[in-house]
Amino acid sequence: MKITGQYLIDLGYRPAKWFAEALTFINENDLSEIEINEYLEQFQSPEPIALLEKPVEFVLNIKAENEAEEDNVQKVIETMSEMLKTPTMIGGALMPDACPTGEKGIIPVGGVAIAKNAIHPGMHSADICCSVMLTDFGKIDPKIVLDAGHQHTHFGMGGRPRGNQFSLPMELEEEFRNNAFLNDEKLISLAKEHLGTQGDGNHFMFVGISKKTGNTMLITHHGSRAPGAFLYEKGMKTAERFRKEVSPETLRVNAWIPFDTEDGQNYWDALQIIRKWTKCNHEAIHNAVLRELKTEMHNRFWNEHNFVFRDGDLFYHAKGATPLDEKFLPDITGPRLIPLNMAEPVLIVQGKTNDRNLGFAPHGAGRNFSRSFHKKSLGEKPIEEIFAEETKGLDVRFFSNEIDISELPSAYKNAQNVRNQMKEFGLGEVIDEVLPYGCIMAGDWKKNAPWKKKKLRK
């Protein structure tokens, strides 16, 4: 009698990829009922892993400094607590710039979550390797640097137009092709088109003056663009497959890929390749500005603040937290960067791991309210008037030529409060500040988005 998939289902097995291989083996070897049961033992699913009854302990490096922050702090504690019931979790921390990003159970911005032998794609989110890079231009007029930067950067939707694209290094393209998650022609095409782009939202190009040296410094902030989003989507699908098999109680957003599997190894390698691409993305823009100005780089360093960092079998998921510990940074060349808002200095910091910081510092100033709530809170005041007040004395530009008031300084937490809490909780030492001259951001590019123009024409 030929054994079919229905026979396996009747035995209590859920349909899976191994069915085809098992049925071929069983039928070719004409196994008896006893032999079938013995053979199938290797495919038995382990008992589902339940959520932890209580969240694992985590460190609070945040406190409400005013009434507006009380609701925010309570929400980040609630969502962090729910997330830390995930069975892989062994610890975590909240930074002073923490803010919730959605329903309860999703890692907040400003959160660090430590998992044992597991990578959680939802805990690094679609903006994989969101990071900052600084290039020291020496003694040069900051306006000249910002003008050149404006000429060579690209913000908004999509990639760079044809004829204005940077070259993806061949060795990096080969790494994409040799990875199971990244070997995709569409993805490789996007990696070429998006090189030298910065996206939208809170990403920026900032120019300022070092408080210590007086040198002009260019700082960019952005992530891995479409390539990272593409990997995130694949990672979430893979993690979901494991979640259904091993821990169906776990929230979908907190699903994980076991590191000691082939998928886990390949996903970790893919993250490192996306990290290289993101660093290359920063460098493409910075180097183009250097070439335009025919000048030499005095110094350069960078760090990601939205990534997964490994220490043995522990995986530190930093969703908006700056790594202080050198063990997290394989190519460390200098201190770390913490931007606050366009009207505040970018902090240059260093520090050591302690029981409170777990090796991390804040990544910025964070928000107390959503973008839409902030816009409503400004009332009927004209946008141009708000912009003029909040950017007085600064050269602030929007790539789309449309002001985005949700990125003005008032949209963020009080920068001094964040700095005070950094000092109070031992979250890094400020060794220099880049005082603001000006910056470029995407702006409200959706206001005149191509699909809206098309609608108007109709």
TORKOL-4160 file (C-alpha; in steps of 0.2 Angstrom, whole numbers, padded with zeros to 4 digits, m for minus):
458
<pt num="1" X="0000" Y="0000" Z="0000"/>
<pt num="2" X="0007" Y="0017" Z="m0005"/>
<pt num="3" X="0008" Y="0029" Z="0010"/>
<pt num="4" X="0002" Y="0047" Z="0007"/>
<pt num="5" X="0002" Y="0063" Z="0015"/>
<pt num="6" X="m0015" Y="0060" Z="0023"/>
<pt num="7" X="m0008" Y="0045" Z="0032"/>
<pt num="8" X="0005" Y="0056" Z="0040"/>
<pt num="9" X="m0008" Y="0069" Z="0045"/>
<pt num="10" X="m0019" Y="0055" Z="0052"/>
<pt num="11" X="m0004" Y="0051" Z="0063"/>
<pt num="12" X="m0005" Y="0069" Z="0070"/>
<pt num="13" X="0009" Y="0077" Z="0059"/>
<pt num="14" X="0006" Y="0095" Z="0052"/>
<pt num="15" X="0009" Y="0096" Z="0033"/>
<pt num="16" X="0027" Y="0102" Z="0031"/>
<pt num="17" X="0042" Y="0103" Z="0018"/>
<pt num="18" X="0049" Y="0086" Z="0025"/>
<pt num="19" X="0033" Y="0077" Z="0020"/>
<pt num="20" X="0039" Y="0074" Z="0002"/>
<pt num="21" X="0056" Y="0067" Z="0007"/>
<pt num="22" X="0048" Y="0056" Z="0021"/>
<pt num="23" X="0035" Y="0049" Z="0009"/>
<pt num="24" X="0048" Y="0045" Z="m0004"/>
<pt num="25" X="0059" Y="0036" Z="0009"/>
<pt num="26" X="0044" Y="0026" Z="0017"/>
<pt num="27" X="0038" Y="0020" Z="0000"/>
<pt num="28" X="0054" Y="0016" Z="m0008"/>
<pt num="29" X="0059" Y="0006" Z="0007"/>
<pt num="30" X="0042" Y="m0002" Z="0010"/>
<pt num="31" X="0043" Y="0002" Z="0029"/>
<pt num="32" X="0031" Y="m0007" Z="0040"/>
<pt num="33" X="0019" Y="0002" Z="0052"/>
<pt num="34" X="0032" Y="0000" Z="0067"/>
<pt num="35" X="0046" Y="0006" Z="0055"/>
<pt num="36" X="0036" Y="0021" Z="0049"/>
<pt num="37" X="0033" Y="0026" Z="0067"/>
<pt num="38" X="0052" Y="0024" Z="0072"/>
<pt num="39" X="0057" Y="0034" Z="0056"/>
<pt num="40" X="0045" Y="0048" Z="0059"/>
<pt num="41" X="0051" Y="0051" Z="0077"/>
<pt num="42" X="0065" Y="0063" Z="0070"/>
<pt num="43" X="0051" Y="0074" Z="0063"/>
<pt num="44" X="0041" Y="0076" Z="0079"/>
<pt num="45" X="0039" Y="0094" Z="0084"/>
<pt num="46" X="0045" Y="0098" Z="0101"/>
<pt num="47" X="0032" Y="0104" Z="0114"/>
<pt num="48" X="0027" Y="0122" Z="0111"/>
<pt num="49" X="0037" Y="0135" Z="0121"/>
<pt num="50" X="0026" Y="0145" Z="0132"/>
<pt num="51" X="0027" Y="0164" Z="0135"/>
<pt num="52" X="0036" Y="0168" Z="0152"/>
<pt num="53" X="0023" Y="0171" Z="0166"/>
<pt num="54" X="0032" Y="0187" Z="0171"/>
<pt num="55" X="0044" Y="0198" Z="0160"/>
<pt num="56" X="0062" Y="0196" Z="0163"/>
<pt num="57" X="0070" Y="0211" Z="0173"/>
<pt num="58" X="0075" Y="0226" Z="0164"/>
<pt num="59" X="0084" Y="0242" Z="0168"/>
<pt num="60" X="0075" Y="0259" Z="0168"/>
<pt num="61" X="0086" Y="0273" Z="0162"/>
<pt num="62" X="0072" Y="0285" Z="0160"/>
<pt num="63" X="0061" Y="0295" Z="0171"/>
<pt num="64" X="0047" Y="0308" Z="0168"/>
<pt num="65" X="0053" Y="0326" Z="0170"/>
<pt num="66" X="0036" Y="0334" Z="0167"/>
<pt num="67" X="0018" Y="0330" Z="0164"/>
<pt num="68" X="0019" Y="0327" Z="0146"/>
<pt num="69" X="0032" Y="0313" Z="0148"/>
<pt num="70" X="0023" Y="0304" Z="0161"/>
<pt num="71" X="0011" Y="0295" Z="0149"/>
<pt num="72" X="0025" Y="0291" Z="0137"/>
<pt num="73" X="0036" Y="0283" Z="0151"/>
<pt num="74" X="0021" Y="0273" Z="0157"/>
<pt num="75" X="0018" Y="0267" Z="0139"/>
<pt num="76" X="0036" Y="0262" Z="0136"/>
<pt num="77" X="0037" Y="0252" Z="0152"/>
<pt num="78" X="0021" Y="0243" Z="0148"/>
<pt num="79" X="0026" Y="0238" Z="0130"/>
<pt num="80" X="0044" Y="0233" Z="0136"/>
<pt num="81" X="0036" Y="0222" Z="0150"/>
<pt num="82" X="0025" Y="0213" Z="0137"/>
<pt num="83" X="0039" Y="0211" Z="0125"/>
<pt num="84" X="0051" Y="0204" Z="0139"/>
<pt num="85" X="0039" Y="0189" Z="0141"/>
<pt num="86" X="0045" Y="0182" Z="0125"/>
<pt num="87" X="0054" Y="0165" Z="0130"/>
<pt num="88" X="0071" Y="0170" Z="0122"/>
<pt num="89" X="0073" Y="0185" Z="0132"/>
<pt num="90" X="0085" Y="0186" Z="0147"/>
<pt num="91" X="0086" Y="0205" Z="0150"/>
<pt num="92" X="0085" Y="0223" Z="0143"/>
<pt num="93" X="0086" Y="0241" Z="0146"/>
<pt num="94" X="0076" Y="0257" Z="0142"/>
<pt num="95" X="0085" Y="0273" Z="0137"/>
<pt num="96" X="0080" Y="0291" Z="0141"/>
<pt num="97" X="0074" Y="0294" Z="0123"/>
<pt num="98" X="0062" Y="0279" Z="0124"/>
<pt num="99" X="0045" Y="0281" Z="0116"/>
<pt num="100" X="0032" Y="0268" Z="0110"/>
<pt num="101" X="0030" Y="0263" Z="0092"/>
<pt num="102" X="0014" Y="0254" Z="0091"/>
<pt num="103" X="0003" Y="0241" Z="0100"/>
<pt num="104" X="0009" Y="0234" Z="0117"/>
<pt num="105" X="0022" Y="0221" Z="0116"/>
<pt num="106" X="0032" Y="0230" Z="0102"/>
<pt num="107" X="0050" Y="0235" Z="0107"/>
<pt num="108" X="0050" Y="0254" Z="0109"/>
<pt num="109" X="0062" Y="0266" Z="0102"/>
<pt num="110" X="0076" Y="0267" Z="0115"/>
<pt num="111" X="0074" Y="0249" Z="0120"/>
<pt num="112" X="0088" Y="0236" Z="0121"/>
<pt num="113" X="0082" Y="0218" Z="0122"/>
<pt num="114" X="0094" Y="0203" Z="0125"/>
<pt num="115" X="0090" Y="0186" Z="0118"/>
<pt num="116" X="0099" Y="0170" Z="0120"/>
<pt num="117" X="0103" Y="0161" Z="0104"/>
<pt num="118" X="0090" Y="0170" Z="0094"/>
<pt num="119" X="0088" Y="0184" Z="0082"/>
<pt num="120" X="0071" Y="0194" Z="0082"/>
<pt num="121" X="0069" Y="0203" Z="0065"/>
<pt num="122" X="0054" Y="0213" Z="0073"/>
<pt num="123" X="0066" Y="0220" Z="0086"/>
<pt num="124" X="0078" Y="0228" Z="0073"/>
<pt num="125" X="0063" Y="0233" Z="0062"/>
<pt num="126" X="0063" Y="0237" Z="0044"/>
<pt num="127" X="0076" Y="0252" Z="0046"/>
<pt num="128" X="0090" Y="0239" Z="0048"/>
<pt num="129" X="0107" Y="0248" Z="0053"/>
<pt num="130" X="0100" Y="0265" Z="0055"/>
<pt num="131" X="0116" Y="0274" Z="0058"/>
<pt num="132" X="0126" Y="0290" Z="0059"/>
<pt num="133" X="0143" Y="0295" Z="0051"/>
<pt num="134" X="0154" Y="0310" Z="0054"/>
<pt num="135" X="0168" Y="0317" Z="0042"/>
<pt num="136" X="0179" Y="0330" Z="0049"/>
<pt num="137" X="0182" Y="0343" Z="0035"/>
<pt num="138" X="0195" Y="0354" Z="0044"/>
<pt num="139" X="0194" Y="0373" Z="0044"/>
<pt num="140" X="0182" Y="0376" Z="0030"/>
<pt num="141" X="0166" Y="0387" Z="0029"/>
<pt num="142" X="0151" Y="0376" Z="0034"/>
<pt num="143" X="0140" Y="0384" Z="0021"/>
<pt num="144" X="0151" Y="0378" Z="0008"/>
<pt num="145" X="0150" Y="0360" Z="0015"/>
<pt num="146" X="0131" Y="0361" Z="0017"/>
<pt num="147" X="0129" Y="0367" Z="m0001"/>
<pt num="148" X="0140" Y="0353" Z="m0008"/>
<pt num="149" X="0131" Y="0341" Z="0002"/>
<pt num="150" X="0114" Y="0347" Z="m0004"/>
<pt num="151" X="0121" Y="0345" Z="m0022"/>
<pt num="152" X="0126" Y="0326" Z="m0019"/>
<pt num="153" X="0113" Y="0319" Z="m0007"/>
<pt num="154" X="0096" Y="0312" Z="m0011"/>
<pt num="155" X="0081" Y="0312" Z="0000"/>
<pt num="156" X="0063" Y="0306" Z="m0002"/>
<pt num="157" X="0055" Y="0291" Z="m0011"/>
<pt num="158" X="0065" Y="0278" Z="m0022"/>
<pt num="159" X="0083" Y="0278" Z="m0028"/>
<pt num="160" X="0094" Y="0290" Z="m0037"/>
<pt num="161" X="0089" Y="0294" Z="m0055"/>
<pt num="162" X="0099" Y="0285" Z="m0069"/>
<pt num="163" X="0115" Y="0294" Z="m0074"/>
<pt num="164" X="0116" Y="0300" Z="m0056"/>
<pt num="165" X="0119" Y="0284" Z="m0047"/>
<pt num="166" X="0135" Y="0278" Z="m0037"/>
<pt num="167" X="0143" Y="0262" Z="m0041"/>
<pt num="168" X="0140" Y="0247" Z="m0030"/>
<pt num="169" X="0157" Y="0239" Z="m0026"/>
<pt num="170" X="0159" Y="0222" Z="m0035"/>
<pt num="171" X="0164" Y="0213" Z="m0020"/>
<pt num="172" X="0149" Y="0219" Z="m0010"/>
<pt num="173" X="0138" Y="0213" Z="m0024"/>
<pt num="174" X="0146" Y="0196" Z="m0024"/>
<pt num="175" X="0142" Y="0195" Z="m0005"/>
<pt num="176" X="0123" Y="0198" Z="m0009"/>
<pt num="177" X="0124" Y="0185" Z="m0022"/>
<pt num="178" X="0132" Y="0172" Z="m0010"/>
<pt num="179" X="0119" Y="0174" Z="0004"/>
<pt num="180" X="0103" Y="0164" Z="0004"/>
<pt num="181" X="0092" Y="0179" Z="0010"/>
<pt num="182" X="0100" Y="0192" Z="m0002"/>
<pt num="183" X="0103" Y="0183" Z="m0018"/>
<pt num="184" X="0089" Y="0191" Z="m0027"/>
<pt num="185" X="0090" Y="0201" Z="m0043"/>
<pt num="186" X="0077" Y="0214" Z="m0038"/>
<pt num="187" X="0086" Y="0216" Z="m0022"/>
<pt num="188" X="0103" Y="0219" Z="m0030"/>
<pt num="189" X="0095" Y="0231" Z="m0042"/>
<pt num="190" X="0088" Y="0241" Z="m0027"/>
<pt num="191" X="0105" Y="0240" Z="m0018"/>
<pt num="192" X="0112" Y="0249" Z="m0034"/>
<pt num="193" X="0098" Y="0262" Z="m0036"/>
<pt num="194" X="0097" Y="0267" Z="m0017"/>
<pt num="195" X="0116" Y="0269" Z="m0014"/>
<pt num="196" X="0119" Y="0287" Z="m0010"/>
<pt num="197" X="0101" Y="0290" Z="m0004"/>
<pt num="198" X="0094" Y="0295" Z="0014"/>
<pt num="199" X="0076" Y="0292" Z="0013"/>
<pt num="200" X="0064" Y="0303" Z="0024"/>
<pt num="201" X="0057" Y="0304" Z="0042"/>
<pt num="202" X="0070" Y="0309" Z="0054"/>
<pt num="203" X="0085" Y="0306" Z="0043"/>
<pt num="204" X="0096" Y="0321" Z="0040"/>
<pt num="205" X="0112" Y="0328" Z="0033"/>
<pt num="206" X="0119" Y="0340" Z="0047"/>
<pt num="207" X="0134" Y="0352" Z="0046"/>
<pt num="208" X="0141" Y="0360" Z="0062"/>
<pt num="209" X="0157" Y="0366" Z="0070"/>
<pt num="210" X="0167" Y="0355" Z="0083"/>
<pt num="211" X="0166" Y="0364" Z="0100"/>
<pt num="212" X="0184" Y="0357" Z="0104"/>
<pt num="213" X="0193" Y="0360" Z="0088"/>
<pt num="214" X="0183" Y="0372" Z="0078"/>
<pt num="215" X="0183" Y="0361" Z="0063"/>
<pt num="216" X="0168" Y="0359" Z="0051"/>
<pt num="217" X="0160" Y="0342" Z="0052"/>
<pt num="218" X="0147" Y="0333" Z="0041"/>
<pt num="219" X="0136" Y="0321" Z="0049"/>
<pt num="220" X="0123" Y="0310" Z="0040"/>
<pt num="221" X="0109" Y="0299" Z="0048"/>
<pt num="222" X="0100" Y="0286" Z="0038"/>
<pt num="223" X="0098" Y="0267" Z="0037"/>
<pt num="224" X="0099" Y="0253" Z="0024"/>
<pt num="225" X="0084" Y="0259" Z="0013"/>
<pt num="226" X="0076" Y="0247" Z="0002"/>
<pt num="227" X="0089" Y="0233" Z="0004"/>
<pt num="228" X="0086" Y="0233" Z="0023"/>
<pt num="229" X="0067" Y="0233" Z="0021"/>
<pt num="230" X="0068" Y="0219" Z="0009"/>
<pt num="231" X="0079" Y="0208" Z="0021"/>
<pt num="232" X="0067" Y="0213" Z="0036"/>
<pt num="233" X="0052" Y="0206" Z="0026"/>
<pt num="234" X="0061" Y="0190" Z="0022"/>
<pt num="235" X="0067" Y="0189" Z="0040"/>
<pt num="236" X="0050" Y="0191" Z="0047"/>
<pt num="237" X="0042" Y="0178" Z="0036"/>
<pt num="238" X="0056" Y="0165" Z="0041"/>
<pt num="239" X="0054" Y="0170" Z="0060"/>
<pt num="240" X="0035" Y="0167" Z="0058"/>
<pt num="241" X="0038" Y="0150" Z="0051"/>
<pt num="242" X="0048" Y="0146" Z="0067"/>
<pt num="243" X="0035" Y="0154" Z="0078"/>
<pt num="244" X="0021" Y="0143" Z="0072"/>
<pt num="245" X="0031" Y="0128" Z="0075"/>
<pt num="246" X="0040" Y="0132" Z="0092"/>
<pt num="247" X="0030" Y="0146" Z="0101"/>
<pt num="248" X="0013" Y="0150" Z="0094"/>
<pt num="249" X="0009" Y="0160" Z="0109"/>
<pt num="250" X="0023" Y="0173" Z="0105"/>
<pt num="251" X="0017" Y="0189" Z="0097"/>
<pt num="252" X="0020" Y="0189" Z="0078"/>
<pt num="253" X="0031" Y="0205" Z="0079"/>
<pt num="254" X="0042" Y="0196" Z="0092"/>
<pt num="255" X="0045" Y="0180" Z="0082"/>
<pt num="256" X="0063" Y="0174" Z="0081"/>
<pt num="257" X="0075" Y="0164" Z="0070"/>
<pt num="258" X="0085" Y="0152" Z="0081"/>
<pt num="259" X="0104" Y="0156" Z="0078"/>
<pt num="260" X="0109" Y="0138" Z="0078"/>
<pt num="261" X="0099" Y="0134" Z="0062"/>
<pt num="262" X="0105" Y="0136" Z="0044"/>
<pt num="263" X="0092" Y="0150" Z="0042"/>
<pt num="264" X="0099" Y="0158" Z="0058"/>
<pt num="265" X="0117" Y="0158" Z="0052"/>
<pt num="266" X="0112" Y="0165" Z="0035"/>
<pt num="267" X="0101" Y="0178" Z="0042"/>
<pt num="268" X="0115" Y="0184" Z="0054"/>
<pt num="269" X="0127" Y="0184" Z="0039"/>
<pt num="270" X="0114" Y="0194" Z="0029"/>
<pt num="271" X="0113" Y="0207" Z="0043"/>
<pt num="272" X="0132" Y="0210" Z="0042"/>
<pt num="273" X="0131" Y="0212" Z="0023"/>
<pt num="274" X="0117" Y="0225" Z="0025"/>
<pt num="275" X="0128" Y="0233" Z="0038"/>
<pt num="276" X="0142" Y="0235" Z="0025"/>
<pt num="277" X="0130" Y="0242" Z="0012"/>
<pt num="278" X="0124" Y="0255" Z="0024"/>
<pt num="279" X="0141" Y="0260" Z="0028"/>
<pt num="280" X="0145" Y="0261" Z="0010"/>
<pt num="281" X="0129" Y="0272" Z="0008"/>
<pt num="282" X="0136" Y="0285" Z="0020"/>
<pt num="283" X="0153" Y="0284" Z="0013"/>
<pt num="284" X="0147" Y="0287" Z="m0005"/>
<pt num="285" X="0139" Y="0304" Z="0000"/>
<pt num="286" X="0153" Y="0310" Z="0011"/>
<pt num="287" X="0166" Y="0306" Z="m0002"/>
<pt num="288" X="0156" Y="0314" Z="m0016"/>
<pt num="289" X="0156" Y="0330" Z="m0005"/>
<pt num="290" X="0175" Y="0329" Z="m0002"/>
<pt num="291" X="0178" Y="0327" Z="m0021"/>
<pt num="292" X="0167" Y="0342" Z="m0025"/>
<pt num="293" X="0177" Y="0353" Z="m0013"/>
<pt num="294" X="0193" Y="0345" Z="m0018"/>
<pt num="295" X="0198" Y="0343" Z="0000"/>
<pt num="296" X="0205" Y="0329" Z="0011"/>
<pt num="297" X="0196" Y="0320" Z="0026"/>
<pt num="298" X="0203" Y="0324" Z="0043"/>
<pt num="299" X="0194" Y="0311" Z="0052"/>
<pt num="300" X="0179" Y="0299" Z="0051"/>
<pt num="301" X="0169" Y="0288" Z="0062"/>
<pt num="302" X="0152" Y="0280" Z="0062"/>
<pt num="303" X="0140" Y="0269" Z="0072"/>
<pt num="304" X="0124" Y="0261" Z="0070"/>
<pt num="305" X="0110" Y="0263" Z="0083"/>
<pt num="306" X="0097" Y="0251" Z="0076"/>
<pt num="307" X="0104" Y="0234" Z="0074"/>
<pt num="308" X="0107" Y="0217" Z="0082"/>
<pt num="309" X="0124" Y="0215" Z="0091"/>
<pt num="310" X="0132" Y="0198" Z="0096"/>
<pt num="311" X="0141" Y="0193" Z="0111"/>
<pt num="312" X="0144" Y="0174" Z="0111"/>
<pt num="313" X="0126" Y="0166" Z="0111"/>
<pt num="314" X="0118" Y="0183" Z="0117"/>
<pt num="315" X="0110" Y="0194" Z="0104"/>
<pt num="316" X="0107" Y="0212" Z="0109"/>
<pt num="317" X="0093" Y="0220" Z="0099"/>
<pt num="318" X="0095" Y="0239" Z="0100"/>
<pt num="319" X="0080" Y="0248" Z="0093"/>
<pt num="320" X="0087" Y="0266" Z="0094"/>
<pt num="321" X="0101" Y="0264" Z="0106"/>
<pt num="322" X="0120" Y="0268" Z="0103"/>
<pt num="323" X="0133" Y="0255" Z="0107"/>
<pt num="324" X="0146" Y="0261" Z="0119"/>
<pt num="325" X="0155" Y="0244" Z="0121"/>
<pt num="326" X="0169" Y="0241" Z="0108"/>
<pt num="327" X="0165" Y="0223" Z="0107"/>
<pt num="328" X="0149" Y="0227" Z="0097"/>
<pt num="329" X="0158" Y="0237" Z="0084"/>
<pt num="330" X="0170" Y="0226" Z="0073"/>
<pt num="331" X="0177" Y="0241" Z="0063"/>
<pt num="332" X="0177" Y="0254" Z="0077"/>
<pt num="333" X="0188" Y="0270" Z="0072"/>
<pt num="334" X="0183" Y="0283" Z="0085"/>
<pt num="335" X="0169" Y="0288" Z="0098"/>
<pt num="336" X="0150" Y="0287" Z="0095"/>
<pt num="337" X="0138" Y="0300" Z="0089"/>
<pt num="338" X="0121" Y="0305" Z="0097"/>
<pt num="339" X="0111" Y="0318" Z="0088"/>
<pt num="340" X="0097" Y="0327" Z="0097"/>
<pt num="341" X="0088" Y="0339" Z="0086"/>
<pt num="342" X="0092" Y="0351" Z="0072"/>
<pt num="343" X="0094" Y="0365" Z="0084"/>
<pt num="344" X="0105" Y="0356" Z="0096"/>
<pt num="345" X="0123" Y="0349" Z="0095"/>
<pt num="346" X="0127" Y="0332" Z="0090"/>
<pt num="347" X="0135" Y="0324" Z="0105"/>
<pt num="348" X="0152" Y="0314" Z="0103"/>
<pt num="349" X="0152" Y="0301" Z="0117"/>
<pt num="350" X="0162" Y="0287" Z="0124"/>
<pt num="351" X="0159" Y="0275" Z="0138"/>
<pt num="352" X="0161" Y="0259" Z="0146"/>
<pt num="353" X="0148" Y="0245" Z="0150"/>
<pt num="354" X="0140" Y="0245" Z="0167"/>
<pt num="355" X="0125" Y="0236" Z="0175"/>
<pt num="356" X="0113" Y="0250" Z="0170"/>
<pt num="357" X="0118" Y="0254" Z="0152"/>
<pt num="358" X="0122" Y="0236" Z="0146"/>
<pt num="359" X="0135" Y="0243" Z="0135"/>
<pt num="360" X="0123" Y="0256" Z="0127"/>
<pt num="361" X="0118" Y="0275" Z="0127"/>
<pt num="362" X="0103" Y="0284" Z="0120"/>
<pt num="363" X="0102" Y="0287" Z="0101"/>
<pt num="364" X="0094" Y="0304" Z="0101"/>
<pt num="365" X="0081" Y="0315" Z="0109"/>
<pt num="366" X="0065" Y="0304" Z="0106"/>
<pt num="367" X="0047" Y="0309" Z="0105"/>
<pt num="368" X="0034" Y="0311" Z="0118"/>
<pt num="369" X="0020" Y="0312" Z="0105"/>
<pt num="370" X="0016" Y="0305" Z="0088"/>
<pt num="371" X="0019" Y="0316" Z="0072"/>
<pt num="372" X="0001" Y="0319" Z="0069"/>
<pt num="373" X="m0002" Y="0324" Z="0088"/>
<pt num="374" X="0012" Y="0336" Z="0088"/>
<pt num="375" X="0006" Y="0344" Z="0072"/>
<pt num="376" X="m0012" Y="0346" Z="0080"/>
<pt num="377" X="m0004" Y="0353" Z="0096"/>
<pt num="378" X="0003" Y="0368" Z="0086"/>
<pt num="379" X="m0014" Y="0374" Z="0082"/>
<pt num="380" X="m0018" Y="0386" Z="0067"/>
<pt num="381" X="m0001" Y="0395" Z="0067"/>
<pt num="382" X="0006" Y="0396" Z="0050"/>
<pt num="383" X="0019" Y="0383" Z="0046"/>
<pt num="384" X="0031" Y="0396" Z="0039"/>
<pt num="385" X="0030" Y="0406" Z="0056"/>
<pt num="386" X="0033" Y="0390" Z="0066"/>
<pt num="387" X="0048" Y="0386" Z="0055"/>
<pt num="388" X="0056" Y="0403" Z="0057"/>
<pt num="389" X="0054" Y="0403" Z="0076"/>
<pt num="390" X="0061" Y="0386" Z="0078"/>
<pt num="391" X="0076" Y="0387" Z="0066"/>
<pt num="392" X="0081" Y="0405" Z="0069"/>
<pt num="393" X="0100" Y="0407" Z="0066"/>
<pt num="394" X="0101" Y="0390" Z="0057"/>
<pt num="395" X="0102" Y="0386" Z="0039"/>
<pt num="396" X="0089" Y="0372" Z="0038"/>
<pt num="397" X="0083" Y="0366" Z="0021"/>
<pt num="398" X="0070" Y="0353" Z="0015"/>
<pt num="399" X="0075" Y="0343" Z="0000"/>
<pt num="400" X="0057" Y="0342" Z="m0006"/>
<pt num="401" X="0056" Y="0361" Z="m0003"/>
<pt num="402" X="0041" Y="0357" Z="0008"/>
<pt num="403" X="0043" Y="0361" Z="0027"/>
<pt num="404" X="0040" Y="0346" Z="0039"/>
<pt num="405" X="0035" Y="0353" Z="0055"/>
<pt num="406" X="0035" Y="0336" Z="0063"/>
<pt num="407" X="0054" Y="0336" Z="0062"/>
<pt num="408" X="0056" Y="0353" Z="0070"/>
<pt num="409" X="0064" Y="0354" Z="0088"/>
<pt num="410" X="0048" Y="0356" Z="0097"/>
<pt num="411" X="0043" Y="0338" Z="0090"/>
<pt num="412" X="0056" Y="0330" Z="0101"/>
<pt num="413" X="0059" Y="0328" Z="0120"/>
<pt num="414" X="0069" Y="0341" Z="0129"/>
<pt num="415" X="0087" Y="0339" Z="0124"/>
<pt num="416" X="0094" Y="0345" Z="0141"/>
<pt num="417" X="0083" Y="0332" Z="0150"/>
<pt num="418" X="0090" Y="0318" Z="0140"/>
<pt num="419" X="0108" Y="0324" Z="0143"/>
<pt num="420" X="0104" Y="0326" Z="0162"/>
<pt num="421" X="0098" Y="0308" Z="0162"/>
<pt num="422" X="0113" Y="0301" Z="0152"/>
<pt num="423" X="0124" Y="0308" Z="0166"/>
<pt num="424" X="0113" Y="0302" Z="0180"/>
<pt num="425" X="0112" Y="0284" Z="0174"/>
<pt num="426" X="0130" Y="0283" Z="0167"/>
<pt num="427" X="0125" Y="0282" Z="0149"/>
<pt num="428" X="0141" Y="0288" Z="0141"/>
<pt num="429" X="0153" Y="0303" Z="0143"/>
<pt num="430" X="0151" Y="0318" Z="0131"/>
<pt num="431" X="0169" Y="0322" Z="0125"/>
<pt num="432" X="0164" Y="0335" Z="0111"/>
<pt num="433" X="0149" Y="0343" Z="0103"/>
<pt num="434" X="0146" Y="0347" Z="0085"/>
<pt num="435" X="0137" Y="0364" Z="0086"/>
<pt num="436" X="0124" Y="0366" Z="0073"/>
<pt num="437" X="0126" Y="0377" Z="0057"/>
<pt num="438" X="0112" Y="0369" Z="0047"/>
<pt num="439" X="0105" Y="0353" Z="0040"/>
<pt num="440" X="0095" Y="0346" Z="0026"/>
<pt num="441" X="0080" Y="0334" Z="0028"/>
<pt num="442" X="0068" Y="0326" Z="0016"/>
<pt num="443" X="0053" Y="0337" Z="0021"/>
<pt num="444" X="0035" Y="0334" Z="0018"/>
<pt num="445" X="0039" Y="0325" Z="0001"/>
<pt num="446" X="0022" Y="0317" Z="0001"/>
<pt num="447" X="0013" Y="0333" Z="m0001"/>
<pt num="448" X="0018" Y="0334" Z="m0020"/>
<pt num="449" X="0021" Y="0315" Z="m0022"/>
<pt num="450" X="0019" Y="0308" Z="m0040"/>
<pt num="451" X="0003" Y="0299" Z="m0036"/>
<pt num="452" X="m0005" Y="0315" Z="m0030"/>
<pt num="453" X="0000" Y="0325" Z="m0045"/>
<pt num="454" X="m0007" Y="0311" Z="m0056"/>
<pt num="455" X="m0024" Y="0313" Z="m0046"/>
<pt num="456" X="m0024" Y="0332" Z="m0049"/>
<pt num="457" X="m0021" Y="0330" Z="m0067"/>
<pt num="458" X="m0036" Y="0318" Z="m0069"/>
